[in-house]
Amino acid sequence: MQKVNIGVVGLGWVAQVVHLPILTRLPEVNLVAICDKDKSRARLVGDKLGIRKVYTDVRAMVETEDINAVIVCTSTDTHKEIALIALEAGKDVLVEKPIAPRYVDAVEMAEAAKLSRRKLMVGMNLRFRPDSMILKSFLDGKELGKIFLTKIGWFRKKRSESDWAKRNLKAGGGVFFDLGIVMLDMAFWLVDYPSVRRVQAVHFHHRTKSVEDTSLVSLTLNSGAVIQIEASWSISVHDDVFYGHVFGTDGTASLSPLRINKELHGNLVNLAPAKMESPHTMFKRSYENELRHFVGAVMGVHPVISTAEEAVQRMRIVDAVYKSAKKGREVLLS
């Protein structure tokens, strides 16, 4: 396969600002068709990008066009239906995070991918940030010793959130579903997918009613180590805050900015590269790397990372997070 023929479903912000501009620049991609239930928006985007094949029905697109893969950028509640249609039609699928509103939906999607023998990848772009990938290589090399605490968080300054994000039925949840699940994924990826023993969560509803706008989560692992996740849409800050801290027996590390601190010959040394790209550039680069990876996987160059099976494991923990927050107590997983 010299080029991958791709169709994109859902033409909202993430598609128009991120996916479509990147896909049109990748030499190994043919952006064959786009699809959105809003016909006027689909036509407008198609005219802008010079894409003649414009659809409002996903099934019609995958059954009519010569497409190798489908990228799903719709609201969370529609992910399962669209992915199953694409998988049934023999297409590989990249679905934006989160995979689905519920654990049982994620299981069904993963089983469908396995049955159809197609690739199903979940978009977790923070894994593909240059600083995250550098930190991951150090952790895989055991440079920081045994990791006992990982703290990661994302605070967005107060702003008007989109209607779908406030509606639990469409989004599946609030800020933990939007930002926290990405933090959960990156923490698990960094420390090599540990098994979780206990989940404790507290959710606040300062500016929203049906979903949480601030989430505090603590996961105790079977190893005894701890992962802490903080996420909020309603923090009074001038700029968005994204951070990650990893504490090991032989050193510590942090993201944004990247620092990898280890004691060498009696001195504390920062092993991270002296110069890194700006946060804005790394955000763009993360999506470029993610899409290149998906395209490479479709071409058979390498296996998919951020698989549906991993998403199923994440969703089990997500369900426990919401159960803990609702009941006001710790939830045991193993």
PLY file of the C-alpha trace (Angstrom):
ply
format ascii 1.0
element vertex 334
property float x
property float y
property float z
element edge 333
property int vertex1
property int vertex2
end_header
0.00 0.00 0.00
1.64 3.23 -1.19
-1.13 5.55 -0.01
-3.95 5.26 2.50
-7.41 6.36 1.42
-9.13 8.00 4.38
-12.64 9.21 5.15
-13.31 11.57 8.06
-16.60 11.50 9.98
-17.58 14.54 12.05
-16.47 18.00 10.95
-16.44 19.92 14.22
-13.54 21.77 15.85
-11.08 18.89 16.25
-11.57 17.80 12.64
-11.35 21.25 11.07
-8.52 22.62 13.23
-6.45 19.46 13.74
-7.18 16.36 11.68
-8.07 17.72 8.26
-5.19 20.23 7.95
-2.68 17.52 8.94
-4.17 14.85 6.70
-4.09 17.13 3.66
-0.33 17.61 4.21
0.63 13.95 4.63
2.06 12.64 1.34
1.01 9.06 2.14
-2.67 10.00 2.56
-5.52 10.46 0.09
-8.33 12.31 1.85
-11.09 10.72 -0.21
-14.31 11.72 1.54
-15.81 13.57 4.49
-19.07 13.04 6.33
-21.20 15.12 8.69
-24.90 14.99 9.51
-25.00 18.76 8.91
-25.15 18.89 5.10
-24.30 22.59 4.81
-21.24 22.24 7.04
-20.08 19.18 5.11
-20.39 21.02 1.81
-18.63 24.11 3.19
-15.66 22.06 4.46
-15.58 20.04 1.25
-15.46 23.21 -0.88
-12.73 24.67 1.32
-10.51 21.59 1.01
-11.41 20.64 -2.53
-13.04 17.36 -1.49
-15.84 16.41 -3.88
-17.04 13.30 -2.05
-19.24 14.71 0.72
-21.71 12.59 2.72
-24.24 12.90 5.52
-24.57 9.13 6.01
-21.60 7.09 7.25
-22.79 3.79 5.86
-23.21 5.28 2.39
-19.67 6.67 2.54
-17.94 3.43 3.56
-19.96 1.29 1.17
-19.53 3.63 -1.81
-15.98 4.97 -1.59
-12.66 3.15 -1.90
-11.56 3.84 1.66
-8.94 2.00 3.72
-9.59 3.78 7.01
-12.08 6.00 8.80
-11.32 8.70 11.37
-14.18 9.39 13.80
-14.36 12.94 15.21
-17.98 13.00 16.36
-19.45 13.34 19.86
-18.76 10.45 22.22
-22.27 9.02 22.15
-21.98 8.28 18.41
-18.54 6.62 18.44
-19.72 3.04 18.82
-22.32 3.15 16.04
-19.96 4.76 13.54
-16.99 2.54 14.42
-19.07 -0.63 14.13
-20.34 0.43 10.69
-16.78 1.12 9.51
-15.36 -2.10 10.97
-18.19 -4.14 9.45
-17.31 -2.59 6.09
-13.69 -3.78 6.50
-12.15 -0.40 7.34
-9.50 0.37 9.95
-10.67 3.00 12.44
-9.17 5.82 14.50
-11.73 7.14 16.97
-11.12 10.30 18.98
-10.99 9.93 22.74
-12.81 8.69 24.69
-13.64 5.47 22.90
-17.28 5.43 24.08
-19.54 6.60 26.93
-19.49 3.28 28.81
-17.29 0.30 29.54
-19.72 -2.14 27.87
-19.61 -0.06 24.68
-15.82 -0.20 24.65
-15.93 -3.98 25.07
-18.34 -4.32 22.13
-16.13 -2.14 19.92
-12.96 -4.05 20.83
-14.68 -7.38 20.10
-15.94 -6.06 16.75
-12.41 -5.03 15.76
-11.08 -8.44 16.71
-13.87 -10.23 14.83
-13.37 -8.14 11.69
-9.58 -8.38 11.97
-9.31 -4.64 11.53
-7.31 -2.08 13.49
-9.13 0.11 16.01
-7.05 2.88 17.55
-8.19 5.44 20.11
-6.82 8.96 19.75
-4.68 9.69 22.81
-2.47 12.40 21.37
-0.58 13.21 24.59
1.36 9.95 24.16
2.74 11.47 20.95
4.06 14.73 22.43
7.84 14.87 21.96
8.45 15.46 25.68
6.16 12.57 26.66
7.96 10.20 24.31
11.37 11.21 25.70
10.17 10.70 29.27
8.68 7.32 28.33
12.04 6.16 26.94
13.76 7.05 30.24
11.12 5.24 32.28
11.32 2.16 30.06
15.06 2.16 30.71
14.43 2.17 34.50
16.49 5.35 34.80
14.38 6.60 37.73
14.29 3.28 39.56
10.99 2.01 40.96
8.16 4.47 40.36
6.01 4.98 43.46
4.03 8.15 42.65
2.74 9.68 39.42
0.85 12.98 39.57
-0.70 14.41 36.45
-3.21 17.17 35.81
-4.84 19.52 33.36
-6.61 22.75 34.35
-8.40 24.85 31.76
-9.19 28.44 32.59
-12.84 29.36 32.93
-14.63 29.53 29.60
-17.94 28.66 28.02
-17.95 24.93 27.43
-19.65 23.42 24.39
-23.22 22.24 24.92
-22.38 18.60 24.19
-19.69 18.56 26.88
-22.23 19.66 29.49
-24.76 17.00 28.59
-23.94 13.71 30.26
-25.92 11.65 27.74
-23.91 12.86 24.74
-20.48 13.26 26.34
-20.59 10.34 28.77
-19.33 12.53 31.60
-17.79 15.86 32.45
-14.23 17.08 32.83
-12.88 13.66 33.79
-14.26 12.26 30.54
-12.86 15.21 28.61
-9.45 15.85 30.20
-9.03 13.31 32.99
-9.24 10.27 30.73
-6.31 11.60 28.69
-4.34 12.08 31.90
-5.27 8.56 33.00
-4.11 7.15 29.69
-0.79 8.95 29.71
-0.05 8.00 33.32
-0.80 4.35 32.57
1.26 4.42 29.39
4.23 6.04 31.17
4.33 3.45 33.95
3.57 0.46 31.70
-0.13 -0.29 32.25
-0.26 -1.27 35.93
-3.18 -3.10 37.56
-5.32 -1.00 39.90
-6.41 -2.11 43.37
-8.43 0.86 44.66
-10.09 3.95 43.17
-11.03 7.08 45.14
-12.66 10.05 43.38
-14.21 13.38 44.33
-16.16 15.45 41.80
-17.31 19.07 42.03
-20.02 20.91 40.08
-19.06 24.58 40.45
-20.21 25.85 37.04
-22.07 22.88 35.59
-25.09 20.87 36.70
-25.35 17.55 34.89
-21.62 16.81 34.76
-18.58 17.50 36.94
-16.33 20.48 36.16
-13.55 19.50 38.60
-12.28 15.99 39.28
-9.78 14.67 41.82
-8.84 11.00 41.50
-6.43 8.73 43.36
-5.58 5.23 42.14
-3.75 2.76 44.36
-1.98 0.11 42.29
-1.41 -3.54 43.17
2.29 -2.71 43.45
1.49 -0.18 46.18
2.34 2.79 43.96
-0.13 5.65 43.53
-1.41 7.63 40.53
-3.13 10.97 41.19
-5.13 12.78 38.52
-6.52 16.32 38.68
-8.67 17.94 36.01
-10.84 21.06 35.90
-12.72 23.36 33.57
-13.31 25.99 36.25
-9.97 26.97 37.81
-9.20 30.70 38.07
-5.91 30.83 36.15
-4.62 33.17 33.43
-3.55 30.32 31.17
-4.28 26.61 30.90
-2.11 24.44 33.13
-0.86 21.00 32.12
1.63 19.13 34.29
3.02 15.71 35.05
5.35 14.55 37.82
6.90 11.11 38.21
8.67 10.12 41.43
11.03 7.14 41.51
13.48 5.66 43.97
16.43 6.85 41.84
15.13 10.15 40.48
12.20 12.35 39.51
10.81 13.74 36.29
8.31 16.37 35.20
6.54 17.51 32.07
5.80 21.01 30.80
8.65 21.80 30.96
10.45 18.47 30.66
12.96 17.74 33.41
14.53 14.39 34.27
16.43 14.66 37.55
18.83 11.94 38.61
21.71 11.89 41.08
25.01 11.17 39.37
28.30 11.11 41.27
26.74 13.00 44.16
25.19 15.71 41.98
21.60 16.16 40.85
21.64 16.31 37.05
18.85 17.16 34.59
19.10 14.56 31.81
16.42 16.13 29.60
17.39 17.84 26.33
18.45 21.42 26.89
16.00 22.81 24.35
12.43 21.71 23.67
9.66 22.99 21.43
7.02 25.39 22.75
3.85 23.92 24.32
1.81 25.09 21.32
4.19 23.42 18.87
4.22 20.21 20.91
0.40 20.18 20.88
0.42 20.35 17.09
3.25 17.84 16.87
1.36 15.37 19.06
-1.50 15.17 16.57
0.87 14.99 13.60
2.73 12.10 15.23
-0.53 10.38 16.17
-1.95 10.55 12.64
1.35 9.46 11.08
1.37 6.49 13.46
-2.19 5.51 12.53
-1.44 5.79 8.82
1.70 3.69 9.28
-0.30 1.06 11.15
-2.88 0.92 8.35
-0.02 0.47 5.86
1.34 -2.41 7.96
4.54 -0.62 8.94
4.03 -1.18 12.68
1.32 -2.32 15.12
-1.19 0.12 16.57
-0.60 1.64 19.98
-3.50 2.97 22.07
-5.55 -0.03 21.06
-9.20 -0.81 21.78
-8.07 -3.42 24.32
-6.21 -0.72 26.26
-9.28 1.51 26.04
-11.38 -1.26 27.59
-9.02 -1.35 30.57
-9.21 2.45 30.88
-13.01 2.43 30.72
-13.20 -0.09 33.56
-11.31 2.39 35.69
-13.42 5.30 34.41
-16.58 3.47 35.51
-15.01 2.98 38.95
-14.09 6.68 39.12
-17.69 7.76 38.56
-18.99 5.11 40.93
-16.62 6.30 43.66
-17.55 9.96 43.13
-21.27 9.17 43.19
-21.17 6.95 46.27
-18.59 9.04 48.12
-16.39 6.08 48.94
-13.47 4.03 47.71
-14.10 1.38 45.04
-12.12 -1.87 44.97
-11.10 -3.30 41.60
-8.97 -6.26 42.61
0 1
1 2
2 3
3 4
4 5
5 6
6 7
7 8
8 9
9 10
10 11
11 12
12 13
13 14
14 15
15 16
16 17
17 18
18 19
19 20
20 21
21 22
22 23
23 24
24 25
25 26
26 27
27 28
28 29
29 30
30 31
31 32
32 33
33 34
34 35
35 36
36 37
37 38
38 39
39 40
40 41
41 42
42 43
43 44
44 45
45 46
46 47
47 48
48 49
49 50
50 51
51 52
52 53
53 54
54 55
55 56
56 57
57 58
58 59
59 60
60 61
61 62
62 63
63 64
64 65
65 66
66 67
67 68
68 69
69 70
70 71
71 72
72 73
73 74
74 75
75 76
76 77
77 78
78 79
79 80
80 81
81 82
82 83
83 84
84 85
85 86
86 87
87 88
88 89
89 90
90 91
91 92
92 93
93 94
94 95
95 96
96 97
97 98
98 99
99 100
100 101
101 102
102 103
103 104
104 105
105 106
106 107
107 108
108 109
109 110
110 111
111 112
112 113
113 114
114 115
115 116
116 117
117 118
118 119
119 120
120 121
121 122
122 123
123 124
124 125
125 126
126 127
127 128
128 129
129 130
130 131
131 132
132 133
133 134
134 135
135 136
136 137
137 138
138 139
139 140
140 141
141 142
142 143
143 144
144 145
145 146
146 147
147 148
148 149
149 150
150 151
151 152
152 153
153 154
154 155
155 156
156 157
157 158
158 159
159 160
160 161
161 162
162 163
163 164
164 165
165 166
166 167
167 168
168 169
169 170
170 171
171 172
172 173
173 174
174 175
175 176
176 177
177 178
178 179
179 180
180 181
181 182
182 183
183 184
184 185
185 186
186 187
187 188
188 189
189 190
190 191
191 192
192 193
193 194
194 195
195 196
196 197
197 198
198 199
199 200
200 201
201 202
202 203
203 204
204 205
205 206
206 207
207 208
208 209
209 210
210 211
211 212
212 213
213 214
214 215
215 216
216 217
217 218
218 219
219 220
220 221
221 222
222 223
223 224
224 225
225 226
226 227
227 228
228 229
229 230
230 231
231 232
232 233
233 234
234 235
235 236
236 237
237 238
238 239
239 240
240 241
241 242
242 243
243 244
244 245
245 246
246 247
247 248
248 249
249 250
250 251
251 252
252 253
253 254
254 255
255 256
256 257
257 258
258 259
259 260
260 261
261 262
262 263
263 264
264 265
265 266
266 267
267 268
268 269
269 270
270 271
271 272
272 273
273 274
274 275
275 276
276 277
277 278
278 279
279 280
280 281
281 282
282 283
283 284
284 285
285 286
286 287
287 288
288 289
289 290
290 291
291 292
292 293
293 294
294 295
295 296
296 297
297 298
298 299
299 300
300 301
301 302
302 303
303 304
304 305
305 306
306 307
307 308
308 309
309 310
310 311
311 312
312 313
313 314
314 315
315 316
316 317
317 318
318 319
319 320
320 321
321 322
322 323
323 324
324 325
325 326
326 327
327 328
328 329
329 330
330 331
331 332
332 333
